[in-house]
Amino acid sequence: MRSLKTYLPRYLWFLAGVLINSFGVALITRAALGTSPISSLPYVLSFRFPVTLGQFTFAMNLFFILGQVLLLRRDFQPIQLLQVAVNAVFSAFIDVSMGLLSWLEISSLPMAVLVLALGCAVLAFGISVEVAPRVLMVPGEGIVQAIAAVTGWRFGNVKVGFDAALVATALVLSLLFFHRLQGLGAGTILSALAVGRFVNLYNRRLPLISRISALAS
């Protein structure tokens, strides 16, 4: 019973963070300036094939989970297989959030920038809430951590390179499929620069994040 009381709040906060992340991704996407780097590849593919952003995100994250298993082998912790369930919730709620925001029509550049900034702030808040209880990794971070562990490179450097590779792949497919930029734009770069700064701000300034982190101590 003590174990349940210890872990349940942490997993509930983690789940809340995942749902907030999904809504943040949808907000950034609805700004129509390009989506976040981690969503850039599934977003471009969603324009070419009759599959939703959430469904492509689910497929991509399954590939990331498999990559972790192959890279880490015996060092892969079985509890991290719960990433599959997390992936299903995250991906499904992206599509739900896109539907909830279907009314949002961007009529001007200032409005687009405002929605983009709001989306970055929401996504960063979700990341802070998700990471604070220290229970699971999401697939996009898990694969970066696995690469860093195997290569000995710093997590931050691997993260930058990994995001850049996703955006570059999305760019190539966009040009191949549409002969122009489709689903990518200034918002992709701006979100890459802004989200981390928001996360650092929340982690330093929000008492809520400290209280969630304390649950894991």
HELIX and SHEET records of a PDB file:
HELIX    1   1 ARG A    2  ARG A   30  1                                  29    
HELIX    2   2 PRO A   37  ARG A   48  1                                  12    
HELIX    3   3 LEU A   53  LEU A   72  1                                  20    
HELIX    4   4 ARG A   73  ASP A   75  5                                   3    
HELIX    5   5 PRO A   78  LEU A   82  5                                   5    
HELIX    6   6 GLN A   83  LEU A  100  1                                  18    
HELIX    7   7 LEU A  109  VAL A  131  1                                  23    
HELIX    8   8 PRO A  139  THR A  151  1                                  13    
HELIX    9   9 PHE A  155  PHE A  178  1                                  24    
HELIX   10  10 ALA A  186  ARG A  205  1                                  20    
HELIX   11  11 PRO A  207  ALA A  214  1                                   8    
END                                                                             
